[in-house]
């Protein structure tokens, strides 16, 4: 398990979750492309809360000193950031599936 691109400690912070959720969406999109297509924002929301709540309940010290209300609010921002990262970086830059520039050379 040491060769994974993330560690358990990454799941214990908002910034770590904001990076891991787009990775998880990309992996699910590779496995189930027809099912995931168009549902990325909803999936970012669900995965952010699933990973965040599970981390708080199972990882010792995860989100220490953060109450449940603050965790829920923080995970909302994680979901927005993860959806933005996926839409901007993954779709437009890495896969070049973004909008093509208007008036390109013919």
C-alpha positions in Angstrom: 0.0 0.0 0.0 3.0 2.3 0.1 2.9 2.8 -3.7 -0.5 4.6 -3.6 -0.4 8.3 -4.7 -1.9 9.3 -1.4 -1.6 8.4 2.2 -4.1 7.9 5.0 -3.0 11.3 6.5 -4.3 13.0 3.3 -7.8 11.9 4.1 -7.6 13.8 7.4 -7.5 17.3 6.0 -9.7 19.4 3.8 -6.8 20.1 1.4 -6.0 16.4 1.1 -9.7 15.6 0.4 -9.8 18.4 -2.3 -7.0 16.6 -4.1 -8.2 13.0 -3.6 -11.8 13.5 -4.6 -10.9 14.5 -8.2 -8.6 11.4 -8.4 -11.5 9.2 -7.3 -13.8 10.8 -9.8 -11.3 10.2 -12.6 -10.8 6.6 -11.5 -14.6 6.0 -11.4 -14.9 7.7 -14.8 -12.4 5.3 -16.3 -14.2 2.3 -14.8 -17.8 3.4 -15.6 -17.6 6.1 -18.3 -21.2 6.0 -19.5 -22.6 6.1 -16.0 -20.3 8.9 -14.7 -20.5 11.2 -17.7 -22.3 14.4 -16.7 -22.6 13.5 -13.0 -19.2 14.7 -11.9 -20.4 17.6 -9.7 -22.9 15.4 -7.9 -20.3 12.7 -7.5 -17.8 15.3 -6.1 -20.4 16.3 -3.5 -21.2 12.6 -2.5 -17.5 11.5 -2.4 -16.4 14.6 -0.3 -19.0 13.8 2.4 -18.4 10.1 2.2 -14.6 10.4 2.6 -14.8 13.2 5.1 -17.3 11.7 7.5 -15.6 8.3 7.2 -12.2 9.8 7.9 -13.5 11.6 11.0 -15.1 8.4 12.4 -12.3 6.0 11.6 -8.9 7.8 11.5 -7.6 8.8 14.9 -6.9 12.5 15.0 -8.6 13.3 11.7 -10.2 16.7 11.8 -9.2 17.1 15.5 -11.0 19.9 17.1 -13.4 20.4 14.2 -17.1 20.0 15.2 -19.6 18.3 13.0 -21.2 21.5 11.7 -17.8 22.9 10.8 -16.9 19.6 9.1 -20.1 19.6 7.1 -19.5 23.2 6.0 -15.8 22.5 5.2 -16.8 19.4 3.1 -19.2 21.6 1.1 -16.2 23.8 0.1 -14.2 20.7 -0.6 -16.9 19.4 -2.9 -17.0 22.8 -4.8 -13.2 22.8 -5.0 -13.0 19.2 -6.2 -15.6 19.8 -8.9 -13.7 22.8 -10.0 -10.4 21.0 -10.1 -12.0 18.2 -12.1 -13.7 20.4 -14.5 -10.8 22.8 -15.1 -7.7 20.7 -14.8 -8.8 17.2 -15.8 -11.4 18.0 -18.5 -9.8 21.1 -20.1 -6.1 20.7 -19.6 -5.2 17.0 -19.3 -7.8 15.5 -21.7 -8.3 18.6 -23.9 -12.1 18.1 -23.9 -12.8 21.7 -23.1 -14.2 24.3 -25.5 -12.2 24.8 -28.6 -11.1 28.4 -29.3 -13.5 30.2 -31.5 -12.3 31.3 -34.9 -9.5 28.8 -35.2 -7.4 28.6 -38.4 -8.9 26.5 -41.1 
